[in-house]
Amino acid sequence: MDKKIYTKTYRLIKSDNYDAFLREVGAGPLKRKQEVRERPTIQLRQYGNDYVLTMASEHQTKNVKFRPSEKFVQEGYDGNYVQTIMSFENGNILVEMQMGAKPVTILREFFVNGVMEMMMCEKTVCCRVYSSSE
């Protein structure tokens, strides 16, 4: 993976079908309304063998610390805690698999100038595009 992505902050510029995705995973109406309005940023940082994926918005910041291919527990989109595995494919694709009541798969493809994010739960697919804010 290009080491430049570890110094970048990416801001959401486009989001398709996010409300439907949140509804599918079981997020309540108030959470969906707040989440859909947000324009969050994401960052991926590497610290030795560990990584931290930071998602920040006006109302909250979520830091997800992980080691590739190792299970850990995190809060899912529905507010429940779920087993999660994150791994890299083809060098620049971060694959996140949440094994909750409804399994969720998130693919984040990192480029120097942006991130393409695809979120899937059952038959619902959400696509989000982030652009480098630097």
C-alpha positions as CSV (number, residue, x, y, z in Angstrom):
1,M,0.0,0.0,0.0
2,D,1.2,3.5,-0.8
3,K,2.6,4.9,2.5
4,K,1.1,8.3,1.6
5,I,-2.4,7.2,2.6
6,Y,-1.2,6.9,6.2
7,T,-0.8,10.7,6.3
8,K,-4.1,11.6,4.7
9,T,-7.5,12.6,6.0
10,Y,-10.4,11.9,3.7
11,R,-13.8,13.7,3.8
12,L,-17.1,12.2,2.6
13,I,-18.2,13.9,-0.6
14,K,-20.9,11.4,-1.9
15,S,-23.1,8.8,-0.3
16,D,-25.6,6.5,-2.0
17,N,-28.1,4.3,-0.2
18,Y,-26.7,4.9,3.3
19,D,-30.1,5.3,5.0
20,A,-31.3,2.0,3.5
21,F,-28.1,0.3,4.7
22,L,-28.5,1.7,8.3
23,R,-32.2,0.5,8.3
24,E,-31.1,-3.0,7.1
25,V,-28.5,-3.3,9.9
26,G,-31.1,-2.3,12.5
27,A,-30.2,1.3,13.3
28,G,-33.1,3.3,14.8
29,P,-34.7,6.3,13.0
30,L,-32.9,9.0,15.1
31,K,-29.5,7.5,14.6
32,R,-30.2,7.1,10.8
33,K,-31.3,10.7,10.5
34,Q,-28.2,12.0,12.3
35,E,-25.8,9.7,10.5
36,V,-27.1,10.5,7.0
37,R,-26.6,14.3,7.6
38,E,-23.0,13.9,8.7
39,R,-20.0,14.5,6.4
40,P,-17.4,12.5,8.3
41,T,-13.7,12.1,7.7
42,I,-11.7,8.9,7.8
43,Q,-8.0,8.3,8.5
44,L,-5.9,5.1,8.5
45,R,-2.7,5.1,10.5
46,Q,-0.1,2.3,10.9
47,Y,1.8,1.8,14.2
48,G,4.1,-1.2,13.7
49,N,1.8,-4.2,13.3
50,D,-1.2,-2.3,14.5
51,Y,-3.6,0.0,12.6
52,V,-6.1,2.6,13.7
53,L,-9.0,3.5,11.5
54,T,-10.5,6.8,12.7
55,M,-13.9,8.0,11.6
56,A,-14.8,11.5,12.9
57,S,-17.8,13.7,12.5
58,E,-19.2,16.7,14.3
59,H,-20.9,14.5,16.9
60,Q,-18.5,11.6,17.5
61,T,-15.1,10.2,16.8
62,K,-14.6,6.4,16.6
63,N,-11.1,4.9,16.7
64,V,-10.9,1.2,15.6
65,K,-7.6,-0.3,16.6
66,F,-6.9,-3.7,14.8
67,R,-4.3,-6.1,13.6
68,P,-5.0,-7.6,10.2
69,S,-6.8,-10.9,10.3
70,E,-7.2,-11.0,14.1
71,K,-10.7,-11.0,15.6
72,F,-11.7,-8.1,17.9
73,V,-15.0,-6.7,19.3
74,Q,-16.4,-3.4,18.3
75,E,-19.7,-1.5,18.4
76,G,-21.8,-2.3,15.2
77,Y,-24.0,0.1,13.3
78,D,-27.0,-1.1,15.3
79,G,-25.4,-0.3,18.7
80,N,-24.6,-3.9,19.6
81,Y,-21.1,-5.3,20.0
82,V,-20.0,-7.6,17.3
83,Q,-17.0,-9.8,16.4
84,T,-15.0,-8.2,13.6
85,I,-12.1,-9.1,11.4
86,M,-10.2,-6.6,9.2
87,S,-7.7,-7.6,6.6
88,F,-6.0,-6.1,3.5
89,E,-6.4,-7.4,0.0
90,N,-4.4,-6.3,-3.1
91,G,-2.4,-3.9,-0.9
92,N,-4.9,-1.0,-0.8
93,I,-8.3,-2.6,0.0
94,L,-9.3,-2.8,3.7
95,V,-11.9,-5.5,4.2
96,E,-14.0,-5.3,7.4
97,M,-16.3,-8.2,8.3
98,Q,-18.7,-7.7,11.2
99,M,-20.3,-10.9,12.4
100,G,-23.4,-9.7,14.2
101,A,-27.1,-10.7,14.0
102,K,-26.9,-9.5,10.4
103,P,-23.4,-9.9,8.9
104,V,-21.9,-6.7,7.5
105,T,-19.0,-6.5,5.0
106,I,-17.3,-3.2,4.3
107,L,-14.7,-2.7,1.5
108,R,-12.6,0.4,1.6
109,E,-10.3,1.0,-1.3
110,F,-7.6,3.6,-0.5
111,F,-6.0,5.8,-3.1
112,V,-3.7,8.8,-2.5
113,N,-6.5,11.2,-3.5
114,G,-9.6,9.3,-2.1
115,V,-11.3,6.3,-0.7
116,M,-14.1,4.3,-2.2
117,E,-16.3,2.6,0.4
118,M,-18.8,-0.2,-0.2
119,M,-21.0,-1.3,2.7
120,M,-23.1,-4.5,2.3
121,C,-25.7,-6.1,4.6
122,E,-27.9,-8.9,3.1
123,K,-29.1,-7.5,-0.3
124,T,-28.5,-3.8,0.6
125,V,-25.4,-2.1,-0.8
126,C,-24.3,1.4,0.1
127,C,-21.5,3.2,-1.8
128,R,-19.6,6.2,-0.3
129,V,-16.8,8.3,-1.8
130,Y,-14.2,10.2,0.2
131,S,-11.8,12.8,-1.1
132,S,-8.4,13.8,0.3
133,S,-8.8,17.0,2.3
134,E,-5.1,17.8,2.0
